[in-house]
Amino acid sequence: MARADDGTGGSHKNMVFGVLFGIGLVVALLPPIYIWAGEQHSNLLGLPLSVLYMFGVSGYVTAVCAALYVVELARGELD
């Protein structure tokens, strides 16, 4: 059965994922957090905190992309 497209579902999805991507953007580009992590000389898992910070940000953005893919796949919006 085809789903009726009233034009509101996509805008809500875009808003939610836009906010999630915005959070990743702000966290990735906010210099005080990266500078603080760079000043910490402790290692976690053998890596400096600044490296783990960048891995964490990239992992977050990758997870948001994967979630967007799953949502669009479930809604039948992929070609």
N, C-alpha and C positions, 0 to 999 in steps of 0.2 A: 504494500500500500504506500503510495507516494505521500510524502509529508508536505503539507501546505507551507509555502514560504511567505510569511507575513512581513519579512524584512527586519524583525526585531531580534531574532536569535543570533544573527551574525554580528550585530553591533554590540551585544552583551559580551559575546566571546571576544571580540576585538578589544573591548574595554578591559576585560579581565587580563588577557594576555599582554595587552599594552602596558598595564600597570606592572605585571610581573617582569617584563623586559625592561621597563623603566627602572625598577629596583636594581636589577642587575647592572644596568648602565651607570646608575648613580654610585653603586658600591664599587664598581670597577674603576671609575674615574675620580673618586673622591680622594685627593692626595693625602689628607691627614691619616687616614687608615693605613695606606700603604707605607707612608713614612714611619708611622709608629711600628708597623710590623717589621720594617727594615732595621729599626734601631734595636729590636729585640734580638739578642745574640743566642738565645736558647734554640735548640733544635728539637723538632718533633718528628719522629720517624726518620731521623737523619737528615732532614731538610730544614733550612731556615724558615721562620714564620712568613717572610715575604713571599717565598716561593709557594708555600702552602696556601697563602692568601690568593695568589693568582690561580692556582689549581682549583681552589674552592669556587672562585668567581666563574671560571670557565666550566666547571662541573655544574654549577647552578644554571647557567645559560643553556648548556646542553640539555639539562633535565627539563627546562621550560620548553625548548624546541621539541623534545620528544613528547612531552605532554600535549603540546599543540597538535602534533602529528596524530596522536592517539585520538584526540577529540575530533579532529576533522575526519579521520578514518571512520569513527563511530557514527558521525553525522552524515556520512556519504558525500562529503564535499571534495574529496580528492578525485582527480581525473584518472 
